[in-house]
Amino acid sequence: MRRVSGVLLALALLAGGQELREPKRVVVLSYNIHHGEGTDGRLDLHRIAQVILQAEPDLAALQEVDRCTRRTGLLDQAQQLSCLTGMQFVFGRTIDYQGGMYGNAVLSRLPINGYANRALPFTPGREPRGVIHLHVYSGPTETGHAIFRFFATHLDVSETDRLKAAQALVEFALEEPEMPSLLAGDMNALPESPPMAALRRAWQVAGADQPLPTFPASAPTRQIDYVLYRPPERWRVLEVRVLEESVASDHRPILAVLELLPPSNGAAATRGAR
């Protein structure tokens, strides 16, 4: 599958003029793939690809992705998953690791109108973190500008750094306050935690009214993986669920099905899953 070219995000921020006339269904998957290593200790990227294929997402936010590291046989995991799923990919490096790179990735069935890998604030000595920020077309025949933004990230285990990152993600959201946006990733935070409260200042949590434990994969007891959206009047949440996959990674994937609503239909949006 052709890799998305490295277009500067600044060239894609002209979002005006794109008209959405009908609701657009968008399926989002967030999955910490643990560099393809399952709870059985096996490295098996084909198994990860099967999980993604069975979920049939339009966009998949992946965390803990290796690119050409020694521990995963110098394989470019984002590119390999792109080939296995037939989806285009974007990789966002956060650190150099074992001769290669490690970070986040996005797989997309929808056309991408530019992207950037943006750094998140962190405490010196902690692992750097980042967020992939891309603009998405409504479909392959569309011309014009992007109709929504997609953010994919993985926050630190340190609550101090999670709070710093959450504030940055709020600021990113408010750069284009009217632009429909989605955020997906491993937040390493419980629903009632201060970092999630900080995020909720600008974002709505899909499925906030239901228990959605994602970790540990073998017998999940807590939710740390999420899909969020904004503004609430532009999205209708149709379904949110955790996939019944306990072996391929140490996290279970979370899937959200949403509708992007035309501006004139915003009042019909509902908040939360139903």
TAWO-V602584 format. One record per residue. N is the residue number from 1. SS is DSSP state (@ for helix, = for strand, . for the rest). PHI is phi in degrees with one decimal (999 if undefined). BURIAL is I if it has 24 or more other ideal C-beta (glycine too) atoms within 12 Angstrom, else O. Layout:
BEGIN
((N SS PHI BURIAL) (N SS PHI BURIAL))
END
This chain:
BEGIN
((1 . 999 O) (2 . -66.0 O) (3 . -76.1 I) (4 . -67.2 I) (5 . -68.5 O) (6 . -80.5 O) (7 . -82.3 O) (8 . -63.3 O) (9 @ -60.7 I) (10 @ -59.1 O) (11 @ -76.1 O) (12 @ -108.3 I) (13 . -88.0 O) (14 . -86.9 O) (15 . -89.5 I) (16 . -69.7 O) (17 . 94.5 O) (18 . -87.4 I) (19 . -108.0 O) (20 . -102.0 I) (21 . -95.7 O) (22 . -129.1 O) (23 . -56.5 I) (24 = -116.0 I) (25 = -77.8 I) (26 = -131.3 I) (27 = -106.4 I) (28 = -120.8 I) (29 = -118.6 I) (30 = -119.0 I) (31 = -149.3 I) (32 = -82.9 I) (33 . -89.7 I) (34 @ 52.1 I) (35 @ 45.2 I) (36 @ 82.2 I) (37 = -93.4 I) (38 . -86.7 I) (39 . -69.0 O) (40 . -90.2 O) (41 . 82.0 O) (42 . -89.6 O) (43 = -87.2 I) (44 . -150.7 I) (45 @ -72.7 I) (46 @ -62.7 O) (47 @ -65.4 I) (48 @ -61.1 I) (49 @ -60.1 I) (50 @ -64.8 O) (51 @ -60.9 I) (52 @ -64.8 I) (53 @ -61.3 O) (54 @ -67.3 O) (55 @ -76.9 I) (56 . 52.5 O) (57 . -79.8 I) (58 . -80.8 I) (59 = -138.1 I) (60 = -124.0 I) (61 = -93.4 I) (62 = -114.7 I) (63 = -118.7 I) (64 = 58.0 I) (65 = -104.5 I) (66 = -92.6 I) (67 = -129.7 I) (68 . 60.8 I) (69 . -95.3 I) (70 @ -66.3 O) (71 @ -66.3 O) (72 @ -116.1 I) (73 . 67.1 O) (74 . 62.7 O) (75 . -83.3 I) (76 = -82.3 I) (77 @ -66.9 I) (78 @ -64.2 I) (79 @ -65.3 I) (80 @ -64.9 I) (81 @ -65.7 I) (82 @ -61.0 I) (83 @ -65.2 O) (84 @ -73.0 I) (85 @ -105.2 I) (86 . 74.2 O) (87 . -108.4 I) (88 = -73.1 I) (89 = -135.4 I) (90 = -131.0 I) (91 = -113.5 I) (92 = -124.2 I) (93 = -68.1 I) (94 = -113.7 I) (95 = -144.3 I) (96 = -82.9 O) (97 = -153.6 O) (98 . 45.7 O) (99 . 80.8 O) (100 = -135.4 I) (101 = -135.5 I) (102 = -144.4 I) (103 = 173.0 I) (104 = -107.5 I) (105 = -146.6 I) (106 = -126.8 I) (107 = -106.8 I) (108 = -139.6 I) (109 . -92.7 I) (110 . -96.2 I) (111 . -63.4 I) (112 = -107.1 I) (113 = -106.6 I) (114 = 100.4 I) (115 = -154.3 I) (116 = -146.1 I) (117 = -103.6 I) (118 = -103.0 I) (119 = -75.4 O) (120 = -105.1 I) (121 . -66.2 I) (122 . -151.0 I) (123 . -78.3 O) (124 . -52.4 O) (125 . 97.7 O) (126 . -89.2 O) (127 . -70.2 I) (128 . -61.0 I) (129 = -129.0 I) (130 = -147.2 I) (131 = -136.7 I) (132 = -80.8 I) (133 = -123.6 I) (134 = -134.9 I) (135 = -107.8 I) (136 = -120.8 I) (137 . -76.5 I) (138 . -80.3 I) (139 . -179.4 O) (140 . -66.2 O) (141 . -96.4 O) (142 . -71.3 O) (143 . -120.4 O) (144 . 101.9 O) (145 . -108.3 I) (146 . -65.0 I) (147 . -109.8 I) (148 = -154.8 I) (149 = -104.0 I) (150 = -132.2 I) (151 = -117.0 I) (152 = -132.5 I) (153 = -149.9 I) (154 = -145.9 I) (155 . -89.0 I) (156 . -76.0 I) (157 . -76.1 O) (158 . -77.0 O) (159 @ -64.6 O) (160 @ -58.1 O) (161 @ -72.8 I) (162 @ -62.3 I) (163 @ -65.5 I) (164 @ -61.2 I) (165 @ -66.6 I) (166 @ -60.9 I) (167 @ -63.6 I) (168 @ -63.2 I) (169 @ -67.2 I) (170 @ -66.5 I) (171 @ -63.7 I) (172 @ -62.1 I) (173 @ -60.5 I) (174 @ -84.6 O) (175 @ -62.8 I) (176 . -132.8 I) (177 . -62.1 O) (178 . -91.8 O) (179 . -78.5 I) (180 . -57.0 I) (181 = -144.2 I) (182 = -127.3 I) (183 = -133.6 I) (184 = -138.4 I) (185 = 161.8 I) (186 = -88.7 I) (187 . -89.2 I) (188 . 51.9 I) (189 . -144.3 I) (190 . -76.2 I) (191 . -55.3 I) (192 . -91.5 O) (193 . -76.9 I) (194 @ -56.8 O) (195 @ -61.2 I) (196 @ -70.2 I) (197 @ -62.3 O) (198 @ -63.9 I) (199 @ -62.4 I) (200 . -68.1 I) (201 . -66.4 O) (202 . -128.7 I) (203 . -123.2 I) (204 = -102.4 I) (205 = -90.1 I) (206 . -68.0 I) (207 . 77.2 I) (208 . -64.0 I) (209 . -95.0 O) (210 . -139.7 O) (211 . -72.1 O) (212 . -137.4 I) (213 . -67.0 I) (214 . -121.6 I) (215 = -147.3 I) (216 . -75.1 O) (217 . -60.8 I) (218 . -65.3 O) (219 . -156.2 O) (220 . -64.9 I) (221 . -121.7 O) (222 = -148.0 I) (223 . -93.1 I) (224 . -130.5 I) (225 = -113.9 I) (226 = -146.0 I) (227 = -124.4 I) (228 = -125.1 I) (229 = -149.0 I) (230 = -165.4 I) (231 . -72.2 I) (232 @ -63.1 I) (233 @ -74.9 O) (234 @ -100.1 I) (235 = -129.0 I) (236 = -117.4 I) (237 = -87.8 I) (238 = -93.6 I) (239 = -162.6 I) (240 = -139.0 I) (241 = -153.9 I) (242 = -96.8 I) (243 . -75.2 I) (244 . -82.5 O) (245 . -130.1 I) (246 . -112.5 I) (247 . -121.6 I) (248 . -63.2 I) (249 . -148.1 I) (250 . -86.5 I) (251 . -113.8 I) (252 . -94.5 I) (253 . -74.5 I) (254 = -116.0 I) (255 = -121.1 I) (256 = -127.8 I) (257 = -111.7 I) (258 = -128.7 I) (259 = -116.5 I) (260 = -85.7 I) (261 . -98.7 I) (262 . -60.4 I) (263 @ -53.0 O) (264 @ -70.0 O) (265 @ -101.0 O) (266 @ -58.4 O) (267 @ -65.4 O) (268 @ -84.7 O) (269 . -67.4 I) (270 . -111.8 O) (271 . -104.5 I) (272 . 96.1 I) (273 . -74.0 I) (274 . -142.6 O))
END
